[in-house]
Amino acid sequence: MSEKQIRLAIGVLGALGVAIVIVLHWMVFFWVPTEATMGIVQRIFYIHVPAWWIAFLGFGIVALCSAAYLWLGDERLDRAAVAGAEAGMIFTTIGLLTGPLWGRVAWGTWWEWEPRLTLALILWFIYLGYFIVRRTAVNPEQGKRFAAVVGVIGVLDIPLIHVSVTWLRSLHPEAVILNPDGLAMDLDASMGATISVGLLAFSLVFASLFLARYTVAGYEHELNLRDAAPGGIQRAEA
């Protein structure tokens, strides 16, 4: 793809994603019925759950690209891992911020150190560590490889988050869509449609963020190569 096509794709994906996010909020507040058991606070589900799904997607990309980078040493794989990690951190933060909004009403407190919440917070810190390792290493190439190891190991926390509700004593509600005992979709049709719209919206936003960050990482790599070359800074200034 040419640079112009990439910019167009980033803009189109981002604009579509934001537009559908607006539609999602309309559906959440005005269209989907109120859930009988949890009441109005359950509406945060349509933002909270898709955000976590996309976060897991981002970190899955990190793990796959990091493993491939350790094997092949291709800089493009490292750039893809960085893009996935940054987008994943954004959606993990959304998940960690929306969860307590539900917990404050359901549990009477903003936070409980129960298994799923604790493991989710650990996931956020693991990938924060991914960026710290990259930034603080004396040797940038070594930092990339150390970060890649963190990226591969960190993804192992995701299945633990998923099964923690059934394997451990947890306050968190059990999964109603991806149940560890099998694939289930125990939702009213309008609720299923709303969460599907949320997943589509966040997927488009993720794709736009990923492509934008991957492109920026490519520019950064080119600048680093130029500056590392003999007389590179002087040529750049000229």
Sequence and secondary structure as in RCSB ss.txt:
>XXXX:A:sequence
MSEKQIRLAIGVLGALGVAIVIVLHWMVFFWVPTEATMGIVQRIFYIHVPAWWIAFLGFGIVALCSAAYLWLGDE
RLDRAAVAGAEAGMIFTTIGLLTGPLWGRVAWGTWWEWEPRLTLALILWFIYLGYFIVRRTAVNPEQGKRFAAVV
GVIGVLDIPLIHVSVTWLRSLHPEAVILNPDGLAMDLDASMGATISVGLLAFSLVFASLFLARYTVAGYEHELNL
RDAAPGGIQRAEA
>XXXX:A:secstr
  HHHHHHHHHHHHHHHHHHHHHHHHIIIIIS  BTTTBGGGGGHHHHHHHHHHHHHHHHHHHHHHHHHHHH  H
HHHHHHHHHHHHHHHHHHHHHHHHHHHHHHHTSSS    HHHHHHHHHHHHHHHHHHHHHH SSHHHHHHHHHHH
HHHHTTHHHHHHHHHHHS  SS   SSEETTEE   S HHHHHHHHHHHHHHHHHHHHHHHHHHHHHHHHHHHHH
HHHSTTHHHHHH 
